[in-house]
Amino acid sequence: MELIPQEQGIEIQILDIRGQKVILDVDLARLYGVETKRLNQQVKRNLERFPIDFVFRLTEDEMLSLKLQNATSNRGGRRTLPYAFTEHGAIMAASVLNTPKAVETSIYIVRAFIKMRTYFAQHKELADKVNELEAKIGKHDALIVNIVTAIKQLMEPPKPQKKEIGFKV
């Protein structure tokens, strides 16, 4: 029996598409030890188990973008657009495939999604703190500029007053 891939390997295969973390059908099939064709057949046979928030098909533009990002060629390959499985879709795929490897691997996939979600949440908190600091610094910069301007005005020697020339009425 083939070893289950390490969670780090699974994390690399998780992509951000349409604002969701997903894994493509070809990668999921490889992890579950089945052909992509078989995985997609099971999805089509069990459509009621795969709502749009579990699985969706990529558009031509999304597929082109992936090809450009991964520098893959247009020769050979698939003739259909791939499916993208969310975390819940990946678990559901394991249940419809019902192979021991699929069930076992689904645990690693769930852990990888959780790890990525935690990672991004931590970075969002850090980004929020940096933005907060920038806002404070921006306010302080304006105050410092005002203080420096006031000090410069105080440092200027007083201008001598000119005597008025002419008649006083």
C-alpha positions in Angstrom: 0.0 0.0 0.0 1.3 3.5 -0.9 2.1 5.9 1.9 -0.3 8.8 2.5 1.3 12.1 1.5 2.5 14.3 4.2 0.2 17.3 5.1 2.7 19.7 3.8 2.4 18.1 0.3 -1.4 18.5 0.5 -1.1 22.2 1.5 0.8 22.9 -1.7 -2.1 21.6 -3.7 -4.6 23.8 -2.0 -5.4 26.8 -4.2 -7.3 30.1 -3.7 -10.0 30.3 -6.4 -13.0 32.5 -6.2 -12.0 33.5 -2.7 -12.2 29.9 -1.5 -9.5 27.4 -0.6 -9.9 24.4 -3.0 -8.1 21.4 -4.3 -8.5 20.4 -8.0 -10.0 17.1 -9.0 -6.7 15.8 -10.5 -4.9 16.4 -7.2 -7.7 15.0 -5.1 -7.9 11.8 -7.2 -4.1 11.3 -6.9 -4.3 11.7 -3.1 -7.3 9.3 -2.9 -5.5 6.8 -5.2 -8.1 6.8 -8.0 -8.2 8.0 -11.5 -9.6 11.6 -12.0 -12.2 10.1 -14.4 -13.5 7.8 -11.6 -13.6 10.7 -9.1 -15.6 12.9 -11.5 -18.0 10.0 -12.4 -18.8 9.5 -8.7 -19.4 13.3 -8.3 -21.8 13.2 -11.3 -23.6 10.1 -9.9 -24.0 11.8 -6.5 -24.8 15.4 -7.5 -27.2 15.8 -4.5 -24.2 15.4 -2.2 -22.1 18.1 -3.9 -23.8 21.5 -3.7 -22.1 24.6 -5.2 -20.3 25.4 -1.9 -18.7 21.9 -2.0 -17.6 21.7 -5.6 -17.6 23.9 -8.7 -16.2 23.7 -12.2 -13.5 26.1 -13.2 -14.1 28.6 -16.0 -11.9 28.8 -19.1 -10.3 32.0 -17.7 -9.5 30.4 -14.4 -8.0 27.4 -16.1 -5.9 29.7 -18.4 -4.7 31.6 -15.3 -3.7 28.3 -13.6 -1.8 27.2 -16.7 0.0 30.5 -16.8 0.9 30.4 -13.1 2.1 26.8 -13.3 3.8 27.2 -16.8 2.0 24.1 -18.2 1.7 23.5 -21.9 -1.5 23.3 -24.0 -0.5 20.0 -25.6 -2.3 16.9 -24.4 -3.9 17.0 -21.0 -7.5 17.3 -20.2 -10.4 18.0 -22.6 -12.8 19.2 -19.8 -12.5 21.9 -17.2 -11.5 20.6 -13.8 -13.6 20.5 -10.7 -12.5 22.4 -7.6 -13.4 20.8 -4.3 -13.7 22.8 -1.1 -12.8 21.2 2.2 -16.3 19.8 2.6 -16.4 18.7 -1.0 -13.1 16.8 -0.5 -14.6 15.0 2.5 -17.8 14.2 0.6 -15.7 12.8 -2.3 -14.0 10.4 0.2 -17.4 9.2 1.3 -18.7 8.5 -2.3 -15.4 6.8 -3.3 -15.6 4.7 -0.2 -12.1 3.2 -0.6 -9.9 2.7 2.5 -7.2 5.0 1.2 -9.8 7.8 0.4 -11.2 7.6 3.9 -7.7 7.6 5.5 -6.4 10.4 3.3 -9.5 12.6 3.9 -8.3 13.1 7.5 -5.0 14.5 6.2 -6.8 16.8 3.8 -9.0 18.2 6.5 -6.0 18.8 8.7 -4.3 20.6 5.9 -7.3 22.9 5.3 -7.5 23.7 9.0 -3.8 24.4 9.2 -4.0 26.8 6.2 -7.1 28.5 7.7 -5.3 29.1 11.0 -2.2 30.4 9.1 -4.2 32.9 7.1 -6.2 34.0 10.2 -2.9 34.7 12.1 -1.6 36.7 9.2 -4.8 38.7 9.0 -4.5 39.6 12.6 -0.9 40.7 12.0 -1.9 42.8 9.0 -4.6 44.4 11.0 -2.1 45.4 13.7 0.3 46.8 11.1 -2.5 48.9 9.5 -3.5 50.1 13.0 0.1 51.2 13.7 0.3 52.9 10.3 -2.8 54.9 11.1 -1.4 55.9 14.5 1.9 56.9 12.9 0.1 58.9 10.3 -1.7 60.9 13.0 1.6 61.4 14.9 3.3 62.5 11.7 0.8 65.3 11.3 1.2 66.4 14.9 5.0 66.3 14.6 4.8 68.5 11.5 2.6 71.0 13.4 5.0 71.1 16.4 8.1 71.6 14.1 6.3 74.4 12.3 5.5 76.1 15.6 9.1 75.7 16.9 10.4 77.2 13.6 8.1 80.2 14.0 9.3 80.7 17.6 12.9 80.5 16.5 12.6 83.2 13.9 13.9 86.5 15.2 11.1 89.1 15.7 10.7 91.4 12.8 11.6 95.0 13.6 8.6 97.2 13.7 8.8 100.1 11.2 8.0 103.6 12.3 4.9 104.9 10.7 5.6 107.8 8.4 3.0 110.4 7.8 0.4 112.4 9.8 -1.7 111.0 12.5 -5.3 112.1 12.5 
